[in-house]
């Protein structure tokens, strides 16, 4: 994903297995569409942690994401003021950070 803006708003979240289907449905059909209407929000990318096995120094290693949030969303925004805009939808997250491109 080429980043086209100077600022990234990164959100990590967990969802219980019982609510994961509803979470994905709301996120994909409602949440992202609303966020993309907010002035200054240019793109949204969401990723899900999946286990992976790989070979390192002749040993098989498993990277399972244990203890890390299941989902990570990356929002490309024009500037941090976008987060305080009164026009943006109210959202809840477990953790979030802003990264600035060099």
VOPAGU-2260 file (C-alpha; in pm, 1 decimal, decimal comma):
REM VOPAGU-2260
SITE   aa  ch    i         X         Y         Z
SITE  UNK   A    0       0,0       0,0       0,0
SITE  UNK   A    1     171,8     321,1    -107,2
SITE  UNK   A    2     109,7     594,4     148,2
SITE  UNK   A    3      -8,2     916,5     -13,8
SITE  UNK   A    4     -40,8    1136,3     295,8
SITE  UNK   A    5     200,4    1260,9     558,9
SITE  UNK   A    6       3,5    1128,4     859,0
SITE  UNK   A    7    -115,5     781,5     954,6
SITE  UNK   A    8    -366,1     715,6    1232,9
SITE  UNK   A    9    -311,9     356,9    1349,9
SITE  UNK   A   10    -574,8     174,3    1554,6
SITE  UNK   A   11    -544,4    -173,5    1709,0
SITE  UNK   A   12    -847,4    -368,2    1826,2
SITE  UNK   A   13    -964,0    -702,6    1954,0
SITE  UNK   A   14   -1308,2    -852,8    1910,3
SITE  UNK   A   15   -1456,8   -1152,9    2086,6
SITE  UNK   A   16   -1515,9   -1452,6    1859,5
SITE  UNK   A   17   -1889,9   -1430,8    1929,8
SITE  UNK   A   18   -1906,9   -1076,0    1789,6
SITE  UNK   A   19   -1646,5   -1099,8    1513,2
SITE  UNK   A   20   -1897,8   -1157,1    1230,7
SITE  UNK   A   21   -2104,4    -854,3    1334,6
SITE  UNK   A   22   -1789,1    -646,8    1383,5
SITE  UNK   A   23   -1667,0    -724,3    1031,0
SITE  UNK   A   24   -2007,2    -658,1     877,5
SITE  UNK   A   25   -2043,7    -317,1    1046,7
SITE  UNK   A   26   -1683,2    -223,1     980,0
SITE  UNK   A   27   -1695,5    -316,2     610,4
SITE  UNK   A   28   -2045,0    -191,1     522,3
SITE  UNK   A   29   -2084,7     112,3     749,1
SITE  UNK   A   30   -1782,1     230,0     946,9
SITE  UNK   A   31   -1530,4     263,1     662,0
SITE  UNK   A   32   -1783,9     427,6     430,1
SITE  UNK   A   33   -1865,4     689,1     694,6
SITE  UNK   A   34   -1500,4     759,0     772,2
SITE  UNK   A   35   -1414,1     808,8     405,6
SITE  UNK   A   36   -1674,1    1088,5     393,0
SITE  UNK   A   37   -1488,1    1285,6     660,4
SITE  UNK   A   38   -1280,1    1565,7     506,2
SITE  UNK   A   39    -912,3    1483,5     550,5
SITE  UNK   A   40    -953,9    1103,0     566,6
SITE  UNK   A   41    -807,3     975,4     240,9
SITE  UNK   A   42    -778,4     597,9     278,6
SITE  UNK   A   43    -852,5     314,7     520,4
SITE  UNK   A   44    -671,7     -18,4     531,9
SITE  UNK   A   45    -753,0    -292,5     781,0
SITE  UNK   A   46    -545,1    -602,0     848,1
SITE  UNK   A   47    -601,2    -914,7    1053,4
SITE  UNK   A   48    -328,6   -1100,4    1241,4
SITE  UNK   A   49    -291,7   -1456,2    1113,8
SITE  UNK   A   50     -49,0   -1724,0    1236,7
SITE  UNK   A   51     247,3   -1795,4    1010,2
SITE  UNK   A   52     529,3   -2050,1    1024,3
SITE  UNK   A   53     874,3   -1982,6     878,2
SITE  UNK   A   54    1226,2   -2123,9     884,9
SITE  UNK   A   55    1496,4   -1927,1    1064,0
SITE  UNK   A   56    1851,0   -2055,4    1109,9
SITE  UNK   A   57    1739,1   -2409,3    1030,2
SITE  UNK   A   58    1453,9   -2408,1    1282,1
SITE  UNK   A   59    1079,8   -2388,5    1218,7
SITE  UNK   A   60     930,8   -2088,1    1402,6
SITE  UNK   A   61     566,9   -2000,4    1459,6
SITE  UNK   A   62     461,1   -1640,0    1476,8
SITE  UNK   A   63     106,6   -1654,4    1610,9
SITE  UNK   A   64      43,7   -1295,8    1718,4
SITE  UNK   A   65     -32,3   -1413,2    2070,1
SITE  UNK   A   66    -104,3   -1123,4    2303,4
SITE  UNK   A   67    -131,7    -873,5    2016,7
SITE  UNK   A   68    -456,5    -721,3    1888,9
SITE  UNK   A   69    -632,8    -921,6    1617,7
SITE  UNK   A   70    -706,6    -624,7    1391,8
SITE  UNK   A   71    -505,1    -318,2    1293,2
SITE  UNK   A   72    -652,9     -32,6    1089,8
SITE  UNK   A   73    -442,8     233,1     919,4
SITE  UNK   A   74    -608,6     560,6     827,6
SITE  UNK   A   75    -429,1     799,1     591,0
SITE  UNK   A   76    -518,3    1150,0     707,0
SITE  UNK   A   77    -422,5    1502,3     601,9
SITE  UNK   A   78    -324,5    1611,4     954,5
SITE  UNK   A   79    -391,3    1527,7    1322,0
SITE  UNK   A   80    -667,5    1791,9    1339,5
SITE  UNK   A   81    -885,0    1551,9    1137,8
SITE  UNK   A   82    -918,8    1341,2    1454,6
SITE  UNK   A   83   -1077,8    1628,9    1644,8
SITE  UNK   A   84   -1312,2    1735,4    1363,9
SITE  UNK   A   85   -1673,7    1762,5    1475,3
SITE  UNK   A   86   -1780,7    1603,0    1144,4
SITE  UNK   A   87   -1612,8    1270,9    1206,4
SITE  UNK   A   88   -1807,1     965,6    1333,4
SITE  UNK   A   89   -1752,2     872,3    1696,3
SITE  UNK   A   90   -1542,1     555,9    1724,4
SITE  UNK   A   91   -1397,0     345,2    2003,6
SITE  UNK   A   92   -1058,8     171,3    1997,4
SITE  UNK   A   93    -840,0     -24,8    2231,3
SITE  UNK   A   94    -524,1     162,2    2133,3
SITE  UNK   A   95    -424,7     416,8    1873,8
SITE  UNK   A   96    -121,0     612,6    1762,1
SITE  UNK   A   97     -22,6     863,8    1496,6
SITE  UNK   A   98     281,4     809,1    1277,7
SITE  UNK   A   99     438,8    1084,8    1069,9
SITE  UNK   A  100     618,6    1017,6     744,1
SITE  UNK   A  101     976,7    1142,9     740,0
